[in-house]
Amino acid sequence: MKPETTFLNYLMKPKNWWVPFLVIFAVSITGLIFIAHQTYEEAPPMPDYLDSQGHTVISHDEILRGQEVFHRYALMEYGSMFGDGALRGPDFTAQALHEKAKAMTGYYAQRTGVTGSHSELAQEGILSKVQKEIKDNRYQESDNSVLLTDAQVHAVEAVGDFYLRMFTDPGFGEAFKPAGYLTDEEEIKDLSKFFYWGAWVCGVQRPGEKYSYTHNWPYDEYAGNVATPSTLIWSIIGLFGLVLGLGLVMYYYGQFEQLSEEYYSKGASEMVTEEKLQRFRPSPTQRATFKFFYAAILLFLVQVLAGILTVHDFVGFTRFFGWDIQELFPVTISRSWHVQLSLFWISACWVGISFFVLPLLAKKEPEGQLFLINALFWIFFVMVAGSFVGIFLGPKGFLGDYSRWLGHQGWEFVELGRLYQYFLLVIFALWAWIVYRGVKNTFKVGMPWGLPNWLVYSIVCILILLLSGFVAGPETNFVVADFWRWMVVHMWVEAFFEVFTTIIVGYMMVMMGLVNRQAVVKVVYLAALLFLGSGLLGISHNFYWNAKPVGTLALGSVFSTLQVVPLILLTLEAWKMQKMPYLLREKQRSRQQSSLFAMPGVFLFIVGVTFWNFFGAGVFGLIINLPIANYYEHGTYLTVNHGHAALMGVYGNLSIAALLFCLRFLIKPEAWNTRLVSVAFWSINVGLLLMVTLDLFPAGIHQLITVMEAGYWYARSQEFIQSAPFQTMTWLRIVGGAVFCLGGVFPLTWFVIKSARHLKKQRPLKPDAKKEEKLEAV
């Protein structure tokens, strides 16, 4: 064994952990405050647009009304703004910018009599004038107005006519389907003016700069938008920072080589075997967690079916037996269900396993825990049912002015109505309170880094970040409101969810008798340090093109690329841990003890988490995070590829592992189906891999090439979406989807539902002391 180095010796002592943690936390919070300040101070205005006579062409209030229409009808689940949203339809900012440039070019061509038969020089002269006018910022801060040229006034009318045709003319090439989704012409006019504002933000130069508010995104040479020098320079700096940071961390990580498999397994409990499971009887609170997993698997099934509906809309295969499902479930609704239910079923699994482990961590359960757990479930049930129905009724127009509260808020990943968002806040607060009550007697003075402490810390942070989702309102500038949305979504997914993932995987490994608790605590601390260090400021990559100044671009280029570092380190740690069942099995055989590991299926899903953490979140995330790559890629299928591989691959596998881990203890051993669990694992993960390799990744590369050759607006047009190559790859997704569903989702759902008949009886509580017996395997 190598002698301990100074660094290793320092990092092995928990009393020293405060210094690096506080330094990283302070730097991250300072950076977030800087981004928030820039968001508010440098956000593009929502002005009144005036013609040369001083008459109002577009008013500030009309833009806000259009923004409200955009959200009320959930159009972010069809297309996108500034590249954020769905990909079934266009990016409305890119589309409106291109239509604006076309209309202005046509206006000058008509005024000057220049046609296709005239010289190329004359046509290029008109285009140059159009590009100059698009870039010219004529904003007057004194009265919050913009003076439009006559060509721009003409473009406002042309853009309005374009979107009127999109929503009212089924034969139009860019028509929204189903026809009649949006019928009120006044609402469509307001909506088109909101889109025109987005086009203005993307085209006009930021005051004092030579590029637009969005750093000349989207790429559209016709409209004068090309990548800026800062986009390339900060990409180089970001790549340099990644190599330097990875080298530095890996150098120090190499000093941990002495922490061999023996270090992780020393002091670990005996592996969970069939005999131990036979003897285990759940407490009342543990048995009560089964309903969370029962609900989760049903939500998972519905979420997958909603995804199937959404893909059918892409390929136009929506008519069955003479009935068009698109009429009843337009893509705005099916995709909303697909996205929002993914968060619900994953949350249900995480809440369930956190409650299940509480009696295993503490010597006794507080009075009233069972009541609180049951109360939380029924609040969760009301929230899910209400938001599910509201997401259907809101965009359909049945809720009127109440749609934002009871229907659909119109934001991707925050689809649920505001009332149900408050329900979610109550659920998370109750979750944190129940977990705290369950483990507080394990807290020790001077030992703030224990696993129970980390569990509470992560849940409280998830709760606090949800508060960010309540800051913005219907009249908040879209750019500012989107900042607060990402404060919830990004911080959950790429910071605290990753920490929570490490904690839960660590808990399961400890309870399965594969590693000791002290080793896991060190891994959790290291993961938290690196995820918070890169993940908090990594939020910047969501703001490259969302009208933020170059400072945000700079932060994102460095910290977003650094996010791959903790994923690589966790992969190395997991490589050590994945060998534990085999090493410990040999040890127990040598001691003539039972060596039949009872949870190989659960362990498979944990290995799946590791694979997709590196491949889906790490590799697929890295290739789209550098600013110069993201400039062309943003809002293409490469983003969808990363999202599916990371969300389902990491959090989906983790949630299924948590579900099966608890189910293994809760149901009678004879009811367990090892073969089904194994087949489900391989079907889900191979199916996901096939969806990635046959459709999402190649379609993303094809779309990326199209962006660079023809412009972003075209790569998001219906002409491109309906083209033979894109449609062929979308149809190929059915291969992976069939494996995913038929071999994985459907059998796993049947297995969990069937397990309700095979639950073990709960062990009785001692009325005097209410003592809980510890699981022998821990």
C-alpha positions in Angstrom: 0.0 0.0 0.0 1.2 3.5 -0.9 2.0 5.8 2.0 -0.7 8.5 2.5 0.0 11.8 0.9 -0.7 15.1 2.5 -3.7 15.8 0.3 -5.2 12.3 0.9 -4.7 12.5 4.6 -6.3 15.9 4.6 -9.4 14.8 2.6 -9.9 11.7 4.6 -10.7 13.8 7.7 -14.3 15.0 7.8 -13.4 17.9 10.1 -11.5 19.4 7.2 -14.4 19.2 4.7 -16.0 22.5 5.6 -13.3 24.6 3.9 -13.5 23.3 0.3 -17.3 23.0 0.6 -17.8 26.6 1.8 -15.3 28.0 -0.8 -17.1 26.2 -3.7 -20.5 27.2 -2.3 -19.5 30.8 -1.9 -18.1 31.0 -5.5 -21.2 29.3 -6.9 -23.7 31.6 -5.1 -21.7 34.7 -6.1 -21.9 33.5 -9.7 -25.6 32.9 -9.5 -26.2 36.4 -8.1 -24.2 37.8 -10.9 -26.3 35.9 -13.5 -29.5 37.0 -11.8 -28.3 40.7 -11.8 -27.5 40.5 -15.5 -30.8 38.8 -16.2 -32.8 41.7 -14.8 -30.5 44.6 -15.8 -29.6 43.4 -19.3 -32.9 41.8 -20.4 -34.3 43.0 -23.7 -37.2 45.4 -23.2 -40.8 44.8 -24.3 -41.4 48.1 -26.0 -44.1 49.8 -28.1 -43.2 49.6 -31.8 -44.1 52.8 -33.7 -44.2 53.6 -37.4 -42.7 56.7 -39.0 -45.9 58.7 -38.2 -45.7 57.8 -34.5 -48.6 55.4 -34.6 -48.4 52.3 -32.5 -47.9 49.2 -34.6 -47.3 46.8 -31.7 -47.9 47.8 -28.1 -46.2 46.5 -25.0 -49.6 45.2 -23.8 -50.2 43.3 -27.0 -46.8 41.5 -26.6 -47.7 40.5 -23.1 -51.1 39.3 -24.2 -49.4 37.3 -26.9 -47.0 35.8 -24.3 -50.1 34.8 -22.3 -51.7 33.1 -25.3 -48.4 31.3 -26.0 -48.5 29.8 -22.4 -52.3 29.3 -22.2 -52.3 27.1 -25.2 -49.1 25.2 -24.2 -47.4 26.1 -27.5 -44.0 25.5 -25.8 -45.0 21.9 -26.0 -45.2 22.2 -29.8 -42.4 24.6 -30.7 -39.9 26.7 -28.9 -38.9 30.3 -28.0 -35.1 31.0 -28.1 -34.6 27.3 -28.7 -36.3 26.2 -25.4 -39.3 24.0 -25.7 -40.5 21.2 -28.0 -39.4 20.2 -31.4 -42.6 19.1 -33.1 -43.1 22.6 -34.5 -40.8 25.5 -35.3 -38.7 27.7 -33.1 -41.0 30.6 -33.3 -38.3 33.2 -32.8 -36.2 31.8 -35.6 -39.2 31.4 -37.9 -40.5 34.9 -37.2 -37.0 36.3 -37.8 -36.7 34.6 -41.2 -40.2 35.6 -42.2 -39.4 39.2 -41.2 -36.3 39.2 -43.3 -38.2 37.8 -46.3 -41.0 40.3 -46.0 -38.6 43.2 -45.8 -36.7 42.0 -48.8 -39.9 41.6 -50.7 -41.0 45.1 -49.7 -37.8 46.7 -51.1 -37.8 44.5 -54.2 -41.3 45.7 -54.9 -40.5 49.4 -54.2 -37.4 49.4 -56.4 -38.7 47.0 -59.1 -35.9 44.6 -58.6 -36.9 41.1 -59.6 -35.1 37.8 -60.3 -34.3 39.0 -63.8 -32.2 41.9 -62.4 -28.6 41.8 -61.5 -27.3 39.7 -58.6 -25.7 42.9 -57.3 -29.0 44.7 -57.0 -30.5 41.8 -55.1 -27.6 41.5 -52.7 -27.8 45.3 -52.2 -31.4 44.9 -51.0 -30.5 42.0 -48.7 -27.6 44.0 -47.3 -29.9 46.9 -46.5 -32.5 44.5 -44.9 -29.8 43.0 -42.7 -28.6 46.4 -41.7 -32.1 47.5 -40.7 -32.7 44.3 -38.7 -29.4 45.0 -36.7 -30.1 48.7 -36.2 -31.3 49.2 -32.6 -33.7 52.2 -32.6 -35.0 51.7 -29.1 -35.7 54.8 -27.0 -35.5 54.2 -23.3 -37.2 57.4 -22.5 -40.6 56.2 -23.6 -39.9 52.5 -24.1 -40.5 52.6 -27.8 -38.9 51.4 -31.0 -39.2 53.3 -34.3 -39.8 50.9 -37.2 -38.9 51.5 -40.8 -41.6 51.2 -43.4 -40.2 47.8 -44.4 -40.4 46.6 -40.8 -44.0 47.8 -40.5 -44.7 45.8 -43.6 -42.9 42.8 -42.0 -45.1 43.1 -38.9 -48.2 42.6 -41.1 -46.5 39.8 -43.0 -45.6 37.9 -39.9 -49.2 38.3 -38.6 -50.6 36.9 -41.9 -48.1 34.0 -41.7 -49.3 32.9 -38.2 -52.9 33.5 -39.1 -52.5 31.0 -41.9 -50.6 28.6 -39.6 -53.5 28.2 -37.2 -56.4 28.6 -39.6 -55.4 27.2 -43.0 -55.0 23.3 -42.9 -53.4 23.3 -46.3 -50.6 25.7 -45.3 -47.2 24.1 -45.4 -46.4 25.2 -41.8 -50.0 24.5 -40.5 -50.5 23.6 -36.9 -52.4 20.3 -36.6 -55.1 19.6 -35.6 -56.8 22.5 -37.4 -58.9 24.7 -35.2 -56.6 24.4 -32.2 -56.4 28.2 -32.1 -59.4 30.0 -33.7 -59.7 33.5 -32.1 -58.1 35.9 -34.6 -57.4 38.5 -32.0 -55.5 35.9 -29.9 -53.5 34.9 -33.0 -52.7 38.5 -33.8 -51.4 39.1 -30.3 -49.4 35.8 -30.5 -47.8 36.9 -33.8 -46.7 40.2 -32.2 -45.1 38.3 -29.3 -43.2 36.2 -31.9 -42.2 39.4 -33.7 -40.8 40.7 -30.5 -38.8 37.5 -30.2 -37.5 38.0 -33.7 -36.5 41.6 -32.9 -34.6 40.4 -29.8 -32.7 37.8 -31.9 -31.8 40.3 -34.7 -31.3 43.7 -33.2 -27.9 44.7 -31.8 -27.5 44.8 -28.0 -26.8 48.5 -27.1 -23.1 49.1 -27.3 -22.3 45.8 -28.9 -21.9 44.4 -32.5 -24.1 41.4 -31.9 -27.8 40.8 -31.0 -29.2 40.3 -27.5 -28.9 36.6 -28.3 -25.3 36.7 -29.6 -26.6 36.4 -33.1 -28.5 33.2 -32.4 -30.3 31.6 -34.3 -28.0 31.0 -37.2 -29.6 32.5 -40.3 -27.2 34.2 -42.8 -30.2 35.5 -44.8 -31.2 37.6 -41.7 -27.6 38.5 -41.0 -27.1 36.2 -38.0 -23.7 34.4 -37.8 -21.7 33.2 -34.9 -19.8 35.8 -32.9 -16.1 35.8 -32.1 -16.8 35.5 -28.4 -18.8 32.3 -29.1 -15.6 30.7 -30.5 -13.2 32.2 -28.1 -15.1 31.1 -25.0 -15.5 27.6 -26.5 -11.7 27.4 -26.6 -11.4 28.7 -23.1 -14.1 26.3 -21.9 -12.3 23.3 -23.5 -9.0 24.4 -22.0 -10.7 24.7 -18.6 -12.2 21.2 -18.9 -8.8 19.6 -19.8 -7.1 21.5 -17.0 -9.8 20.7 -14.4 -10.1 17.1 -15.4 -6.3 16.7 -15.3 -6.1 18.3 -11.9 -8.9 16.3 -10.3 -7.7 13.0 -11.9 -4.2 13.7 -10.6 -5.4 13.9 -7.0 -7.9 11.1 -7.6 -5.0 8.9 -8.5 -3.8 9.2 -4.9 -6.9 7.3 -3.9 -5.7 4.1 -5.5 -4.9 2.8 -2.1 -8.6 2.8 -1.4 -9.1 -0.6 -2.9 -12.1 -2.8 -3.0 -11.0 -4.0 0.4 -11.3 -0.5 1.8 -14.9 -0.3 0.6 -16.0 -3.7 1.8 -14.2 -3.6 5.1 -16.7 -3.4 7.9 -19.7 -3.8 5.5 -22.6 -5.9 6.7 -23.1 -9.4 5.3 -24.8 -9.4 1.9 -28.5 -9.6 1.6 -29.3 -13.3 1.0 -32.6 -15.2 0.6 -32.4 -16.3 4.2 -32.3 -12.7 5.5 -35.2 -11.7 3.3 -37.2 -14.6 4.6 -36.7 -13.4 8.2 -37.4 -9.7 7.4 -40.8 -8.3 8.3 -41.6 -4.7 7.3 -42.7 -2.0 9.8 -46.1 -0.4 9.2 -44.4 2.7 7.7 -42.3 0.5 5.4 -45.3 -1.4 4.3 -47.1 1.9 3.6 -44.5 2.9 1.1 -45.7 0.2 -1.3 -48.5 2.5 -2.6 -45.9 5.0 -3.7 -44.3 2.4 -5.9 -47.6 1.1 -7.1 -48.6 4.7 -8.2 -45.1 5.2 -9.7 -45.3 2.2 -12.0 -48.7 3.2 -13.2 -47.5 6.8 -13.9 -44.5 5.4 -15.7 -46.8 3.3 -17.9 -49.0 6.3 -18.7 -45.9 8.5 -19.3 -44.6 6.0 -21.8 -47.9 5.8 -23.6 -48.1 9.6 -23.8 -44.6 9.5 -25.4 -45.9 7.0 -28.0 -48.8 9.3 -28.8 -46.3 12.2 -29.2 -44.1 10.2 -31.7 -47.2 9.2 -33.6 -47.9 12.9 -34.1 -44.4 13.4 -35.6 -44.9 10.8 -38.3 -48.6 11.7 -38.9 -49.9 8.3 -37.9 -52.8 9.4 -35.8 -55.9 7.9 -37.4 -57.1 4.6 -36.0 -60.4 2.9 -37.2 -61.5 6.2 -38.7 -60.9 8.2 -35.5 -58.1 10.8 -35.3 -56.5 10.7 -31.9 -54.8 14.0 -32.7 -58.2 15.8 -32.4 -58.7 14.6 -28.8 -55.0 14.6 -27.7 -53.0 17.2 -29.7 -49.3 17.0 -29.3 -49.3 19.9 -26.8 -51.2 17.7 -24.4 -49.6 14.3 -25.0 -46.1 15.8 -24.7 -47.1 17.7 -21.6 -48.1 14.4 -20.0 -45.0 12.7 -21.2 -42.7 15.4 -19.6 -44.6 16.1 -16.4 -45.4 12.5 -15.5 -41.8 11.6 -15.8 -41.0 13.9 -12.9 -44.0 12.6 -10.9 -43.2 8.9 -11.1 -39.5 9.4 -10.4 -40.4 11.6 -7.4 -42.8 8.9 -6.1 -40.0 6.3 -6.2 -37.6 8.7 -4.4 -40.1 9.6 -1.7 -40.9 5.9 -1.3 -37.4 4.7 -0.8 -36.4 7.6 1.5 -39.3 6.6 3.8 -38.5 2.9 3.5 -35.0 3.3 4.8 -35.9 5.5 7.8 -36.6 2.6 10.2 -33.3 1.0 9.1 -31.3 4.1 10.1 -32.9 5.0 13.4 -33.6 2.9 16.5 -37.2 4.1 16.7 -39.8 5.8 14.7 -41.5 9.0 15.9 -45.1 8.9 16.8 -47.4 9.8 13.9 -45.0 8.9 11.1 -47.5 6.5 9.5 -50.2 9.1 9.5 -47.9 11.7 7.9 -46.7 9.3 5.2 -50.3 8.3 4.3 -51.3 12.0 4.3 -48.4 12.9 1.9 -49.5 10.1 -0.5 -53.0 11.3 -0.7 -51.9 14.9 -1.3 -49.6 13.5 -4.0 -52.6 11.6 -5.5 -54.7 14.8 -5.6 -51.9 16.8 -7.1 -51.2 14.2 -9.9 -54.8 13.6 -10.7 -55.6 17.3 -10.7 -52.6 18.3 -12.9 -53.2 15.4 -15.3 -56.8 16.5 -15.9 -55.8 20.2 -15.9 -53.1 19.7 -18.5 -55.9 18.3 -20.8 -58.5 20.9 -20.0 -56.3 24.0 -20.0 -55.0 24.0 -23.6 -58.4 22.8 -24.8 -59.9 26.1 -23.6 -62.3 24.6 -21.0 -60.8 26.5 -18.0 -60.7 30.0 -19.5 -58.9 32.5 -17.2 -58.4 29.8 -14.6 -56.2 27.8 -16.9 -52.9 29.0 -15.4 -54.1 28.0 -11.9 -56.0 24.8 -12.6 -54.8 23.8 -16.1 -51.4 24.4 -17.8 -48.9 27.1 -16.9 -47.3 26.8 -20.4 -43.7 26.2 -19.3 -41.8 23.0 -20.3 -41.1 20.9 -17.2 -43.4 23.2 -15.2 -46.6 22.3 -16.9 -48.8 21.7 -13.9 -51.2 24.5 -12.9 -50.0 27.0 -10.3 -52.4 25.6 -7.6 -50.9 22.1 -8.1 -47.5 23.6 -7.9 -48.4 24.8 -4.4 -49.5 21.2 -3.7 -46.1 20.0 -4.8 -44.5 22.5 -2.5 -46.5 21.1 0.4 -45.5 17.6 -0.6 -41.8 18.4 -0.7 -42.1 20.3 2.7 -43.8 17.3 4.2 -41.3 14.9 2.7 -38.4 16.9 4.2 -40.2 17.0 7.6 -41.0 13.3 7.7 -37.4 12.4 6.8 -36.0 14.8 9.3 -38.3 13.4 12.1 -37.2 9.9 11.1 -33.4 10.4 11.3 -32.9 13.3 13.7 -32.0 10.9 16.6 -29.1 9.7 14.4 -27.6 13.1 14.1 -24.5 13.5 16.2 -22.9 16.8 17.4 -19.8 17.5 15.4 -20.6 15.0 12.7 -22.6 16.9 10.0 -21.5 14.7 7.1 -23.3 11.4 7.9 -25.5 9.7 5.3 -28.8 10.7 7.1 -27.6 14.3 7.2 -26.9 14.2 3.5 -30.4 12.8 2.8 -32.0 15.7 4.7 -29.7 18.3 3.1 -30.5 17.2 -0.5 -34.3 17.1 0.1 -34.3 20.5 1.7 -32.4 21.9 -1.2 -34.8 20.4 -3.7 -37.6 22.1 -1.7 -35.9 25.5 -1.6 -35.3 25.5 -5.3 -38.9 24.8 -6.0 -39.6 28.2 -4.5 -37.9 29.7 -7.6 -40.8 28.6 -9.7 -43.1 31.0 -7.9 -41.2 34.2 -8.6 -42.3 34.9 -12.2 -45.9 35.8 -13.2 -47.9 36.1 -16.5 -46.6 39.7 -17.1 -42.9 38.9 -16.3 -40.6 39.4 -19.3 -40.2 36.0 -21.0 -36.4 36.2 -20.6 -36.6 36.9 -16.9 -39.3 34.3 -16.3 -37.3 31.7 -18.1 -34.4 32.3 -15.8 -36.5 31.3 -12.8 -37.8 28.3 -14.6 -34.3 27.1 -15.2 -33.5 27.8 -11.6 -35.9 25.0 -10.8 -35.3 22.6 -13.6 -31.5 22.8 -14.1 -30.7 23.0 -10.4 -32.8 19.9 -9.7 -31.6 17.8 -12.7 -27.9 18.8 -12.9 -27.0 19.6 -9.3 -29.1 18.3 -6.4 -30.7 15.4 -8.2 -27.2 14.1 -9.0 -26.3 14.5 -5.3 -29.5 12.7 -4.3 -28.7 9.9 -6.8 -25.3 9.4 -5.3 -26.9 9.2 -1.8 -29.6 6.7 -2.7 -27.2 4.5 -4.6 -24.9 4.6 -1.6 -27.7 3.7 0.7 -28.7 0.7 -1.4 -25.1 -0.5 -1.6 -24.7 -0.2 2.1 -28.0 -2.0 2.9 -27.2 -4.8 0.4 -24.0 -5.4 2.3 -21.7 -4.4 -0.5 -19.8 -1.4 0.9 -19.3 0.2 4.3 -21.0 3.4 5.3 -17.8 5.4 5.9 -16.6 4.8 2.3 -20.0 5.9 0.9 -20.0 9.1 3.0 -16.7 10.1 1.4 -18.0 9.3 -2.1 -21.1 11.4 -1.4 -19.1 14.3 -0.1 -16.8 14.2 -3.2 -19.8 14.0 -5.5 -21.5 16.9 -3.7 -18.4 19.0 -3.9 -18.0 18.5 -7.7 -21.6 18.6 -8.7 -22.3 21.8 -6.8 -19.0 23.3 -8.0 -19.9 22.7 -11.6 -23.6 22.3 -11.6 -24.8 25.5 -9.9 -22.9 27.8 -12.4 -23.4 25.2 -15.1 -26.9 26.7 -15.4 -25.3 29.3 -17.6 -25.4 26.9 -20.7 -29.2 27.3 -20.7 -28.7 31.0 -21.2 -26.3 31.2 -24.1 -28.9 32.4 -26.5 -31.7 33.5 -24.1 -30.8 37.2 -24.3 -28.0 37.2 -21.7 -24.8 39.3 -21.9 -21.4 37.7 -22.7 -20.5 37.3 -19.0 -23.1 34.5 -18.7 -21.8 32.9 -21.9 -18.3 32.9 -20.4 -19.5 31.3 -17.2 -21.4 28.7 -19.0 -18.6 27.8 -21.4 -16.3 26.9 -18.4 -18.6 25.4 -15.8 -20.9 23.5 -18.1 -17.9 21.6 -19.6 -16.6 20.9 -16.1 -19.9 19.1 -15.3 -18.5 16.0 -17.0 -15.7 15.7 -14.4 -17.8 14.4 -11.5 -19.6 12.0 -13.9 -16.2 10.5 -14.9 -15.2 10.2 -11.2 -18.5 8.5 -10.2 -17.9 6.1 -13.1 -14.5 5.2 -11.7 -16.0 4.7 -8.3 -18.8 2.6 -9.7 -16.4 0.4 -11.5 -14.8 -0.5 -8.2 -18.2 -1.0 -6.5 -19.7 -3.1 -9.3 -17.2 -5.9 -8.5 -18.3 -6.0 -4.9 -21.0 -8.8 -5.1 -18.5 -11.1 -6.7 -15.7 -10.4 -4.3 -17.9 -10.6 -1.2 -19.5 -13.8 -2.5 -16.1 -15.5 -2.7 -15.3 -14.2 0.9 -18.6 -15.7 2.3 -18.0 -19.0 0.5 -14.5 -19.2 2.1 -16.2 -18.6 5.5 -18.8 -21.3 4.6 -21.6 -18.7 4.9 -24.5 -18.3 2.5 -23.2 -16.6 -0.6 -26.4 -16.3 -2.7 -26.8 -12.6 -3.3 -30.5 -11.9 -3.4 -30.5 -8.6 -5.3 -28.7 -9.1 -8.7 -31.6 -7.4 -10.5 -31.5 -4.3 -8.4 -27.7 -4.2 -8.8 -28.2 -4.4 -12.6 -30.3 -1.2 -12.5 -27.6 0.5 -10.4 -25.0 -0.4 -13.0 -27.4 1.1 -15.6 -27.4 4.4 -13.7 -23.6 4.4 -13.9 -23.5 3.7 -17.6 -26.0 6.4 -18.5 -24.5 8.9 -16.1 -21.3 8.7 -18.1 -22.7 8.1 -21.6 -26.1 9.9 -21.6 -25.4 12.8 -19.2 -21.6 13.1 -19.6 -20.7 12.3 -23.2 -24.0 13.4 -24.9 -24.0 16.5 -22.6 -20.4 17.5 -23.3 -20.8 17.4 -27.1 -23.5 20.0 -27.0 -22.4 22.2 -24.2 -19.5 24.2 -25.8 -20.9 27.5 -27.0 -19.7 27.1 -30.7 -21.3 23.6 -30.9 -24.5 24.7 -29.0 -24.9 27.7 -31.3 -25.7 25.4 -34.2 -27.1 22.5 -32.1 -29.4 24.3 -29.6 -33.0 23.2 -30.0 -32.2 20.2 -32.3 -32.6 16.5 -31.8 -29.1 16.3 -30.2 -30.7 18.1 -27.2 -33.5 15.5 -27.2 -30.9 12.7 -27.4 -29.1 14.0 -24.3 -32.4 14.6 -22.5 -33.8 11.1 -23.0 -30.5 9.3 -22.3 -29.8 11.3 -19.1 -33.4 11.5 -17.7 -34.4 7.9 -18.4 -31.0 6.4 -18.3 -29.9 8.0 -14.9 -33.0 8.9 -13.0 -35.3 6.3 -14.6 -32.9 3.5 -13.8 -32.3 4.8 -10.3 -36.0 5.0 -9.6 -36.7 1.5 -10.9 -33.7 0.3 -8.8 -35.2 2.0 -5.7 -38.7 0.5 -6.4 -37.3 -3.1 -6.8 -35.0 -2.7 -3.8 -37.9 -1.9 -1.5 -40.2 -4.4 -3.2 -37.6 -7.2 -2.6 -38.1 -6.6 1.1 -41.9 -6.0 1.0 -43.1 -9.0 -0.9 -42.8 -12.7 -0.1 -39.6 -14.2 -1.5 -41.6 -16.8 -3.5 -43.4 -14.0 -5.4 -40.1 -12.5 -6.6 -39.4 -13.1 -10.3 -35.7 -12.8 -10.9 -35.9 -13.7 -14.6 -38.6 -11.0 -15.3 -36.5 -8.3 -13.5 -33.4 -9.2 -15.5 -35.3 -9.2 -18.8 -36.9 -5.9 -17.9 -33.5 -4.4 -17.2 -32.0 -5.4 -20.5 -35.1 -4.5 -22.4 -35.4 -1.1 -21.0 -31.7 -0.2 -21.4 -31.2 -1.9 -24.8 -34.4 -0.4 -26.0 -33.3 3.1 -24.8 -29.9 2.5 -26.5 -31.6 1.5 -29.8 -33.8 4.6 -29.7 -30.7 6.7 -29.2 -28.6 5.0 -31.9 -31.3 4.5 -34.5 -33.2 7.8 -34.2 -32.3 10.5 -31.7 -28.5 10.7 -32.3 -28.4 10.3 -36.1 -31.5 12.5 -36.5 -29.7 15.1 -34.3 -26.6 14.9 -36.5 -28.7 15.2 -39.7 -30.5 18.2 -38.2 -27.3 19.8 -37.1 -25.8 19.6 -40.6 -29.0 21.1 -42.0 -28.7 24.0 -39.6 -25.2 24.7 -40.8 -26.2 24.4 -44.5 -29.6 26.0 -44.7 -30.2 27.8 -41.4 -31.8 27.0 -38.1 -35.2 28.1 -39.2 -35.3 25.5 -42.0 -34.0 22.7 -39.8 -37.0 23.3 -37.6 -39.6 23.7 -40.4 -42.3 21.2 -41.3 -40.6 20.7 -44.7 -37.6 19.3 -42.8 -39.7 17.4 -40.2 -41.7 15.7 -42.9 -38.7 15.0 -45.1 -37.9 11.3 -45.9 -34.6 11.0 -43.9 -36.1 12.5 -40.7 -39.3 10.5 -41.0 -37.4 7.3 -41.7 -35.3 7.7 -38.5 -38.4 8.6 -36.5 -40.1 5.4 -37.7 -36.9 3.5 -36.7 -37.5 4.5 -33.1 -40.3 2.0 -33.0 -37.6 -0.8 -32.9 -36.1 0.5 -29.7 -39.5 1.5 -28.4 -41.0 -1.9 -28.9 -38.1 -3.5 -27.0 -38.4 -0.9 -24.3 -42.1 -1.4 -23.8 -42.8 -5.1 -24.6 -39.8 -6.5 -22.7 -39.5 -3.8 -20.0 -42.3 -1.4 -19.2 -45.3 -3.7 -19.6 -43.9 -6.8 -17.8 -42.5 -4.6 -15.0 -45.9 -2.9 -14.6 -47.7 -6.3 -14.4 -45.1 -7.5 -11.9 -45.5 -4.6 -9.5 -49.3 -4.6 -9.7 -49.4 -8.4 -9.1 -47.1 -7.9 -6.1 -49.9 -6.2 -4.2 -51.3 -9.6 -3.5 -48.0 -10.9 -2.0 -47.1 -8.2 0.5 -45.7 -9.5 3.8 -47.5 -8.8 6.9 -46.2 -5.9 8.9 -44.5 -6.6 12.2 -46.4 -5.3 15.3 -45.2 -2.2 17.1 -44.4 -2.5 20.8 -47.0 -0.1 22.2 -44.7 1.0 25.1 -41.3 1.7 23.5 -42.2 1.7 19.8 -38.8 0.2 19.1 -38.0 -0.8 15.6 -35.9 -3.9 14.9 -33.0 -3.3 12.6 -32.7 -5.2 9.4 -30.1 -7.9 10.0 -28.4 -7.2 6.7 -27.5 -3.7 7.7 
